[in-house]
């Protein structure tokens, strides 16, 4: 009896089967990967708007003196963190203290002048009141002298009648005539005195008006002196340069002994609350809305992501804020996709956010699912 043996498959056949199995497996894996990618794209990927034209920004404050002078102290160092109101530098304040003292002296002089003018006005008013009393007294004197004049005139007439009838003596008649003449003179004198007293009232009124004008002038000098004092005190306070916001010191060029002009930059305070400005193409901006979540990947952190929110678009494209904005009203025109700066704020209480520095490059991905129908 003879044994039957199945011949083995040739090597070429085995390789063909292996390649087919690998191809089939690769196709299955590719289909699975494509399906997973398609599912991811359909559920979330198509809503993600991404750009790598994004940078960290901060509202840096340049510190410049508002008064000129020599710097006598610099109280901060490079990269030092400061609080709002903390002293950064001091300018020599001796000249400004002298100006304050001069202004105080001018206030004292103006105050003394005001008091003198008020006393002068009070004296004129008292004199006018006294003159009214003199006028009243003059009126009373005129009444009294008029009564005496009437009495002496009657007495003179009686003596004249008696003298004609040869009853009275010539001496009595002459005495009555003299008395009547004196009474008439006294009455005239009283009327003249009253007229003089009344004529003095306009003079006193003119003097009072002039004194009031001098008082107004002195009051104006006092207001001017007080304004000069306030300005001098303000300049004196400005010799102490303080931090306007919380932040970190940078670009410090202030040195002791250096003369600082008004407006010259001495240092910068960089706030520790940065934000991100992402420049999105105008074709990407259709579904971006304020409040949408943003994933921020930091290049300096090895691609680590932070979370943020869309704050809003700038009012114009970046080209419009350029030093030389483009003028497209020309014969030759090439359409270029413009970019809109998008401000993104960081969510609070993220530990790694403290390591952000203005100027860092980032990538931003905006989730626009909330803005689509």
C-alpha positions in Angstrom: 0.0 0.0 0.0 1.4 3.4 -1.0 1.0 6.6 1.2 -0.4 9.7 -0.4 1.3 13.0 0.6 -0.2 16.6 -0.2 2.5 18.7 -1.7 3.3 21.9 0.2 2.3 25.3 -1.2 5.0 27.1 -3.0 6.6 30.2 -1.3 5.2 32.6 -3.9 1.6 31.6 -3.0 2.2 32.1 0.7 3.6 35.6 0.1 0.5 36.5 -2.0 -1.8 35.4 0.7 0.2 37.4 3.2 0.1 40.6 1.1 -3.6 40.2 0.6 -4.2 39.9 4.3 -2.1 43.0 5.0 -3.9 44.9 2.3 -7.2 43.9 3.7 -6.2 44.8 7.2 -4.8 48.2 6.0 -8.0 48.9 4.2 -10.0 48.1 7.3 -7.8 50.3 9.4 -8.0 53.0 6.8 -11.8 52.8 6.7 -12.0 52.8 10.4 -9.7 55.8 10.7 -11.5 57.6 7.9 -14.8 56.9 9.6 -13.5 58.1 12.9 -12.1 61.2 11.3 -15.3 61.9 9.5 -17.4 61.4 12.6 -15.1 63.7 14.5 -15.2 66.3 11.7 -19.0 66.1 11.5 -19.6 66.4 15.2 -16.9 68.9 16.2 -14.1 69.5 13.7 -16.1 71.4 11.2 -17.0 73.9 13.9 -13.4 74.6 14.9 -11.8 77.8 13.4 -8.1 77.8 13.8 -5.2 80.2 13.1 -1.5 80.4 14.1 -1.4 84.2 13.4 -2.0 84.9 17.1 0.1 86.5 19.8 -0.1 87.3 23.5 -0.7 91.0 24.3 -0.9 93.2 27.3 -1.9 96.9 27.9 1.7 98.0 28.7 1.9 101.4 30.4 4.9 103.6 29.6 6.0 105.6 32.7 6.9 109.2 31.9 7.4 112.1 34.3 4.9 115.0 34.2 7.5 117.4 35.7 11.1 117.8 34.8 14.1 117.4 37.1 17.0 115.3 38.2 16.2 111.8 39.4 17.3 111.4 43.0 16.0 107.8 43.6 14.9 104.8 41.6 12.9 102.4 43.9 12.4 99.5 41.5 14.6 97.0 39.6 14.3 95.4 36.3 11.5 92.7 36.1 10.3 93.6 39.6 6.6 93.2 40.3 4.8 96.2 41.7 1.4 97.2 42.9 -0.7 100.1 41.8 0.4 103.2 43.8 3.8 101.9 44.6 6.7 104.4 44.3 8.8 103.8 41.2 11.2 106.8 41.2 11.6 110.3 42.8 12.6 113.6 41.2 14.4 116.4 43.0 11.5 118.4 44.6 13.4 121.4 46.1 12.4 123.8 43.3 8.7 122.7 43.6 8.7 123.2 47.3 9.9 126.7 46.8 7.0 127.3 44.4 4.6 126.0 47.0 6.0 128.4 49.6 5.8 131.3 47.2 2.2 130.5 46.5 1.4 130.3 50.2 3.0 133.7 50.7 0.9 135.1 47.9 -2.2 133.7 49.5 -1.2 135.3 52.8 -0.6 138.7 51.2 -3.9 138.5 49.3 -5.8 137.5 52.4 -4.3 140.5 54.3 -5.3 142.8 51.4 -8.8 141.5 51.5 -9.1 142.1 55.2 -7.7 145.7 54.8 -10.2 146.4 52.0 -13.1 145.0 54.1 -12.0 147.2 57.0 -11.9 150.2 54.7 -15.4 149.5 53.4 -16.7 149.0 56.9 -15.1 152.5 57.9 -16.8 154.1 54.9 -20.2 152.5 55.7 -19.8 153.7 59.3 -19.0 157.2 58.1 -22.1 157.1 55.9 -24.2 156.0 58.8 -22.7 158.8 60.9 -23.4 161.3 58.1 -27.1 160.2 58.1 -27.1 161.2 61.8 -25.5 164.5 60.9 -28.2 165.1 58.3 -30.9 164.3 60.8 -29.4 166.6 63.3 -29.1 169.3 60.5 -32.8 168.9 59.8 -33.6 169.3 63.5 -31.4 172.4 63.7 -33.1 173.9 60.7 -36.5 173.4 62.3 -35.3 175.0 65.5 -33.7 177.9 63.8 -36.8 178.4 61.7 -38.9 178.6 64.8 -36.5 181.1 66.4 -36.6 183.1 63.1 -40.4 183.3 63.2 -40.4 184.3 66.8 -37.8 187.1 66.4 -39.6 188.3 63.2 -42.9 188.6 65.2 -41.1 190.3 68.0 -39.5 192.8 65.5 -42.9 193.5 64.0 -44.4 194.2 67.4 -41.6 196.5 68.4 -41.9 198.3 65.1 -45.6 198.9 65.8 -44.9 200.0 69.3 -42.2 202.4 68.0 -44.6 204.0 65.5 -47.1 204.6 68.3 -44.2 205.9 70.4 -44.9 203.3 73.1 -41.7 201.4 72.8 -38.1 202.7 72.8 -35.7 202.8 69.9 -33.3 200.6 71.8 -35.8 197.8 72.2 -36.6 198.0 68.4 -33.0 197.8 67.5 -32.5 194.8 69.8 -35.5 193.1 68.2 -34.2 193.8 64.7 -30.8 192.4 65.6 -32.3 189.3 67.1 -34.5 188.7 64.0 -31.4 189.1 61.7 -29.4 186.7 63.8 -32.2 184.1 63.7 -32.4 184.4 59.9 -28.7 184.0 59.6 -28.8 181.0 62.0 -31.5 179.4 59.8 -29.4 180.0 56.7 -26.4 178.5 58.4 -28.4 175.4 59.3 -29.7 175.0 55.8 -26.1 175.3 54.4 -24.8 172.7 56.9 -27.6 170.3 55.9 -26.8 170.8 52.2 -23.1 170.1 52.9 -24.0 167.0 54.9 -26.1 165.7 52.1 -23.5 166.5 49.5 -21.0 164.2 51.3 -23.2 161.1 50.8 -22.4 160.7 47.1 -18.7 161.2 47.9 -18.9 158.4 50.5 -20.8 156.2 47.9 -18.1 156.7 45.3 -15.4 155.9 47.9 -17.3 152.7 48.8 -17.7 151.7 45.2 -13.9 152.2 44.7 -13.2 150.1 47.8 -15.5 147.4 46.6 -13.6 147.3 43.3 -10.4 147.0 45.2 -11.9 144.2 47.3 -12.9 142.3 44.1 -9.4 142.8 42.8 -8.0 141.4 46.0 -10.4 138.5 45.9 -9.3 137.7 42.3 -5.7 137.8 43.5 -6.5 135.4 46.3 -8.2 133.0 43.8 -5.2 133.3 41.5 -2.8 132.6 44.4 -4.8 129.6 45.5 -4.8 128.2 41.9 -1.1 128.8 41.8 -0.7 127.0 45.1 -2.8 124.1 43.9 -0.8 123.8 40.7 2.5 124.0 42.7 1.3 121.3 45.1 0.3 119.1 42.2 3.7 119.5 40.6 5.3 118.7 43.9 3.2 115.5 44.2 4.2 114.6 40.7 7.9 114.5 41.7 7.0 111.1 43.2 6.4 108.7 40.3 4.0 105.9 41.2 2.8 102.8 39.4 -0.6 103.3 37.8 -1.4 99.6 37.7 -0.3 96.3 39.0 2.4 94.7 36.8 6.0 94.0 36.2 8.8 96.5 35.5 10.4 96.4 32.0 12.5 98.7 29.8 13.8 100.6 32.8 16.2 103.4 31.7 15.8 105.6 34.7 19.0 106.1 36.6 19.9 108.2 39.7 21.3 111.6 38.6 19.7 111.4 35.2 17.7 114.5 34.1 14.2 113.6 33.2 12.3 115.7 30.7 8.6 115.9 30.8 7.2 113.0 28.8 10.5 111.1 28.4 10.0 107.4 28.9 11.7 106.1 32.1 10.3 102.5 32.3 7.3 100.4 31.4 4.8 98.5 33.6 3.5 95.4 32.0 0.2 94.2 33.6 0.0 90.6 34.7 -3.4 90.2 33.0 -2.5 89.4 29.3 -4.9 88.6 26.6 -4.5 87.2 23.1 -5.0 88.9 19.7 -5.6 86.4 16.9 -5.7 87.6 13.3 -8.4 85.6 11.5 -9.0 85.7 7.8 -12.2 87.4 6.9 -13.4 84.2 5.3 -13.1 82.5 8.8 -15.1 85.1 10.7 -18.6 84.3 9.6 -19.6 82.2 12.6 -17.3 83.7 15.3 -19.3 85.4 18.1 -18.3 87.0 21.4 -18.4 84.5 24.3 -17.5 81.4 22.3 -14.9 79.2 24.0 -11.3 79.2 22.6 -8.5 76.7 23.0 -5.1 78.5 23.2 -2.0 76.5 22.5 1.2 78.2 23.7 4.4 77.6 21.7 6.6 78.4 24.7 4.8 75.7 26.8 5.3 72.9 24.3 1.9 73.3 22.9 0.1 73.2 26.2 -3.4 74.6 26.0 -5.2 77.3 28.0 -8.8 78.2 27.9 -10.3 81.5 26.9 -13.3 83.3 25.5 -13.9 85.5 22.4 -14.1 89.1 23.5 -14.8 90.7 20.1 -13.4 91.7 16.8 -11.5 95.0 16.2 -13.5 97.7 14.4 -11.4 97.4 11.3 -9.0 95.1 9.6 -5.3 95.2 10.5 -4.5 96.9 7.1 -6.7 99.9 8.0 -4.6 100.6 11.1 -1.3 100.4 9.2 0.9 103.5 8.9 0.1 103.5 5.2 -3.4 102.0 4.6 -3.8 100.4 1.2 -5.6 102.5 -1.5 -7.3 100.1 -3.8 -8.8 102.8 -6.1 -6.1 102.1 -8.7 -6.1 100.7 -12.2 -4.3 97.5 -11.2 -6.1 95.6 -8.4 -5.4 92.2 -6.8 -7.8 90.9 -4.2 -6.1 89.9 -1.0 -7.9 88.2 1.9 -7.8 90.6 4.8 -7.4 89.6 8.5 -9.6 90.8 11.4 -7.9 91.1 14.8 -9.9 89.1 17.4 -9.4 89.8 21.1 -9.5 86.7 23.3 -9.6 86.9 27.1 -8.2 84.1 29.3 -10.4 82.3 31.7 -9.4 83.1 35.3 -7.6 80.8 37.8 -5.4 79.0 35.3 -2.0 78.3 36.8 0.1 78.4 33.7 -1.4 81.7 32.6 1.0 83.5 35.0 3.9 82.4 32.7 2.5 84.2 29.6 4.5 87.2 28.4 3.4 89.7 25.7 4.7 88.9 22.3 4.6 85.1 22.7 3.3 83.2 19.7 0.2 81.0 20.2 -2.4 79.1 18.1 -6.0 79.6 18.8 -9.0 77.4 18.0 -12.5 78.9 18.3 -15.4 76.6 18.9 -18.2 78.1 16.8 -20.9 75.5 17.5 -23.1 77.9 19.4 -23.3 80.3 16.5 -24.6 77.9 13.8 -28.2 77.0 13.2 
